[in-house]
Amino acid sequence: MRGRDLMIPESAQTSDSITDYLKARRLLFEQELVQQLEPSRSGLERAMAYTLLLPSKRIRPLFCLEVCQSLLGRSEEAMPAAMALEFVHSYSLIHDDLPAMDDDELRRGQPTNHRVFGEARAILAGDALLTKAFEILAMCGQLADGLRVSLIKTLSSAAGDQGMVLGQDMDLDAKLKDIRELHLKKTGELLAASFVMGAISAGASQRMLEDFREIGLSLGLVFQIWDDVLDVEGGSQIGKPLGSDEKNQKRTFVRDMGLEAAKLEARKILNETILKLRSLELKFENRLEEMAYYILERRH
C-alpha cells in the first residue's frame, strides 16, 4: 500500500487481541519490576513503591520491549531499559504532582504521593526512583559495556535539562507560545527514549535509532494531545478530576485548537507515524502498529 493511500478511521481500529496482548506483557513486566524494590520497605521504599506500582498502562516500557522484539525476535535484552524508563517516569509523576508544580490530589485514581507520605518524603522518593533507574542500567551485566553507556546517555538526555525537565520548566511559563515544543520535551522525549533504548538493547544501527527516535517523538505528541482530549471528555477512568488542566490554567492542545481540531491533529500525526513505522525493515513479527493505534483507543 502506498503511503498516500493509508487512511486511519476516526476511531483507530484495535482489536481485543491487542488489549489482551498488552495486559499479558504488562503483567510479565510488573513481575520483574517489583523485584527491583528492597524487601525491607522502609518509609522511603514504601513511598517509592506506592507510585511505581500503581495500576498503569506501562506504555513506555512496553514500547521499549516491543521494539527489541521487532529487531531480535525476543525482548529480554531490553528489560533493564524498560524498568529504568518506568522508574524515571514514576519519579516525574511524583514531582509533577507536588504543590509547587501541579498541586494534584489524584494520580491514577489514587491520592498522589505527597498526599499519602507528605511532601518531603515524596520529593525524596522521586529522587530515589530517578537514581535507581541509572543503577539498573549500570548493573545490567547481560549487555556489553558500550550498549550500557548508550542506554545511560539516552535516558539521561531524555530526562534532563534538554528533555523532560526542560519541558516541565517550559510548562511553568503561562506565556509560552509553542505548546508543541513544550510537549515534545515534556512527553515526547521520554517516549522517544523508549523506542531508542529498545533498539539499542537489540544492537540496532544508528540509522534505525534515528528512525525510532522520530517515531517516538511523534507518538509522544499523539499521546499528549489525547491526554488533553481525555481531560475534557474522558470520564472517571482517567484517574483524576475532569478539567484538571483547565483548573490549573495549563496550556493544552484542546485550549489552543479546540476539541475537534485537537482530535483531528492527533489522528493526522498518528497517520504519518504509522507510515514511517511501516517503512522500517523490521526482521520479526511485532505489535508496534497496533500499539500505536491503541493510544487513541485508550480512555485513560
C-alpha positions in Angstrom: 0.0 0.0 0.0 1.4 3.4 -1.0 1.8 5.9 1.8 -0.8 8.3 0.4 -3.4 5.6 0.3 -3.4 5.0 4.1 -6.4 6.3 5.9 -6.9 5.9 9.6 -10.6 5.8 10.6 -12.0 8.2 13.1 -11.7 5.6 15.8 -8.5 3.7 15.3 -9.2 0.0 14.8 -7.7 -2.1 17.6 -8.9 -5.5 18.4 -9.5 -7.2 21.7 -6.4 -9.2 20.9 -4.0 -6.2 21.3 -5.7 -5.4 24.6 -5.1 -8.9 25.8 -1.5 -8.9 24.5 -0.7 -5.6 26.3 -2.3 -7.0 29.5 -0.2 -10.1 29.4 3.0 -8.2 28.6 2.2 -5.7 31.4 1.8 -8.5 34.0 5.2 -10.0 33.0 6.9 -6.7 33.1 5.4 -5.9 36.6 6.7 -9.2 37.9 10.2 -8.1 37.0 9.6 -4.5 38.2 8.6 -5.5 41.7 11.8 -7.4 42.2 13.8 -4.2 41.9 12.3 -3.0 45.2 14.0 -3.6 48.5 12.1 -6.2 50.6 12.6 -4.2 53.9 10.2 -1.5 52.7 11.3 1.5 54.9 9.2 4.6 54.8 11.2 5.8 51.8 10.8 2.5 50.0 7.1 2.4 50.6 6.8 5.8 49.1 8.8 4.7 46.1 6.7 1.6 45.6 3.4 3.4 46.1 3.7 5.3 42.8 5.8 2.8 40.9 3.3 0.0 41.4 0.0 1.9 41.0 -2.1 0.4 38.2 -0.7 1.8 34.9 -0.6 1.3 31.2 3.2 0.9 31.3 3.2 2.3 27.7 6.9 3.4 27.8 8.4 0.1 28.9 6.1 -1.9 26.7 7.1 0.0 23.6 10.7 -0.5 24.6 10.3 -4.2 24.9 8.3 -4.4 21.6 11.0 -2.5 19.6 13.5 -5.0 20.8 11.1 -7.9 19.9 10.8 -6.4 16.4 14.6 -6.5 15.9 15.7 -9.6 17.7 12.6 -11.8 17.9 12.8 -11.6 21.7 12.7 -8.8 24.3 14.7 -10.0 27.3 17.7 -7.8 26.4 15.5 -4.7 26.8 14.1 -5.5 30.2 16.7 -3.4 32.2 16.0 -0.4 29.9 12.2 -0.9 30.2 12.5 -0.9 34.0 14.7 2.1 34.1 12.2 4.0 31.9 9.4 3.2 34.3 11.4 4.3 37.3 12.1 7.7 35.7 8.5 8.1 34.6 7.3 7.4 38.2 9.7 9.9 39.6 8.4 12.5 37.2 4.8 11.9 38.2 5.6 12.3 41.9 7.4 15.6 41.3 4.8 16.8 38.8 2.0 16.4 41.3 3.8 18.4 44.1 2.2 21.6 45.4 4.9 23.6 43.9 4.1 22.2 40.5 0.6 21.0 39.5 -0.6 20.5 43.1 -2.7 17.5 42.1 -4.5 15.3 44.7 -5.2 12.3 42.5 -3.0 10.1 40.3 -4.3 7.0 38.5 -7.4 7.3 40.7 -5.5 7.2 44.0 -4.2 10.0 46.3 -0.9 11.5 45.0 2.3 10.5 46.7 2.7 13.7 48.7 -0.9 13.4 50.0 -0.1 10.0 51.4 3.5 10.3 52.6 4.0 14.1 52.9 5.7 16.5 50.6 9.3 16.0 52.0 9.2 12.2 51.6 7.5 12.4 48.2 10.4 14.5 47.0 12.9 12.0 48.3 11.0 9.1 46.8 11.2 10.8 43.4 14.9 11.4 43.8 15.5 7.8 44.8 13.5 6.5 41.8 15.5 8.6 39.4 18.8 7.5 40.7 17.7 3.8 40.9 16.9 4.0 37.2 20.6 4.6 36.4 21.7 1.9 38.8 19.6 -0.6 37.0 21.2 0.3 33.7 24.7 0.3 35.1 24.2 -3.2 36.6 22.7 -4.9 33.6 25.5 -7.3 33.0 23.9 -9.1 30.0 24.6 -6.1 27.8 28.0 -5.0 26.5 29.6 -2.0 28.2 29.2 0.1 25.1 25.4 -0.6 25.0 25.0 0.2 28.7 26.8 3.6 28.2 24.5 4.3 25.2 21.4 3.5 27.3 22.5 5.7 30.2 23.3 8.6 27.8 20.0 8.2 26.0 17.9 8.2 29.2 19.8 11.0 30.9 19.4 13.2 27.8 15.7 12.4 27.5 15.0 13.1 31.2 17.3 16.0 31.8 17.7 19.7 31.1 17.3 19.3 27.4 14.4 16.9 27.6 11.6 16.1 30.1 12.8 18.5 32.8 13.2 21.3 30.3 9.6 20.6 29.2 8.4 20.8 32.8 10.2 24.1 33.2 8.6 25.4 30.0 5.2 24.3 31.4 5.6 26.9 34.2 5.6 29.7 31.7 2.0 30.7 31.1 3.1 33.0 28.2 4.8 30.2 26.2 3.8 30.3 22.6 5.0 27.0 21.3 2.9 24.3 23.0 4.2 21.7 20.5 7.8 22.2 21.6 6.8 22.0 25.2 5.2 18.6 24.8 7.9 17.3 22.5 10.2 17.9 25.5 7.9 17.0 28.4 6.2 13.9 27.0 7.9 13.2 23.6 11.5 12.8 24.7 10.9 10.0 27.2 8.6 8.1 24.8 11.3 8.6 22.1 13.8 7.2 24.5 11.6 4.1 25.0 11.9 3.4 21.3 15.6 4.2 21.1 16.5 2.2 24.2 14.7 -0.8 22.9 16.6 -0.6 19.7 20.0 0.0 21.5 19.3 -3.1 23.5 18.9 -5.1 20.3 22.1 -3.7 18.9 20.4 -1.7 16.1 22.2 0.6 13.6 22.5 4.3 14.1 20.0 4.9 11.2 17.5 2.6 12.9 18.0 4.5 16.2 17.3 7.8 14.4 14.1 6.4 12.8 12.8 5.0 16.0 13.5 8.3 17.8 11.4 10.2 15.2 8.6 7.7 15.6 8.7 8.0 19.4 8.7 11.8 19.4 5.6 11.8 17.1 3.8 9.3 19.2 4.6 11.4 22.3 2.7 14.3 20.7 -0.2 12.0 19.9 -0.2 10.7 23.4 -0.2 14.2 24.9 -2.9 15.5 22.6 -5.1 12.6 23.5 -4.4 13.2 27.2 -5.7 16.7 26.7 -8.8 15.4 25.0 -9.4 12.9 27.8 -9.1 15.7 30.3 -12.2 17.1 28.8 -14.3 14.0 28.0 -12.5 11.0 29.5 -14.9 10.3 32.4 -13.9 8.8 35.7 -11.4 6.3 34.1 -8.7 8.9 33.7 -8.0 8.7 37.4 -8.1 12.5 38.1 -10.9 15.0 38.1 -12.2 16.1 34.6 -11.0 19.6 33.7 -7.9 19.3 35.9 -5.8 21.1 33.3 -8.3 23.8 32.9 -8.5 24.3 36.7 -4.7 24.7 36.8 -4.8 27.0 33.7 -2.4 24.8 31.9 -1.7 25.2 28.2 -3.2 22.3 26.3 -3.8 21.4 22.7 -7.6 21.5 23.4 -7.4 25.0 24.8 -5.3 26.2 21.8 -7.0 24.4 19.0 -10.5 23.3 20.2 -11.6 19.8 21.0 -12.4 18.6 17.5 -9.3 20.2 15.9 -7.2 18.5 18.6 -8.7 15.1 17.7 -8.0 15.6 14.0 -4.4 16.7 14.7 -3.8 13.6 16.8 -5.1 11.3 14.0 -3.1 13.2 11.4 0.2 12.8 13.3 -0.6 9.1 14.0 -1.3 8.6 10.3 2.1 10.0 9.4 3.8 8.0 12.2 2.3 4.7 11.1 3.6 5.3 7.6 7.1 5.9 9.0 6.8 2.7 11.1 5.7 0.7 8.0 8.8 1.9 6.1 11.2 0.3 8.6 12.7 -3.1 7.7 11.9 -4.9 10.9 13.0 -8.6 11.0 10.4 -10.1 13.3 6.7 -10.1 13.9 5.6 -7.4 16.3 2.6 -5.4 17.5 4.1 -1.9 17.3 1.5 -0.7 14.8 -1.4 -1.9 16.9 0.2 -0.4 20.0 0.4 2.9 18.2 -3.3 2.8 17.3 -4.1 1.9 20.9 -3.0 5.3 22.0 -6.2 6.7 20.5 -8.4 3.9 21.8 -7.5 4.3 25.5 -9.9 6.0 27.8 -7.4 6.9 30.5 
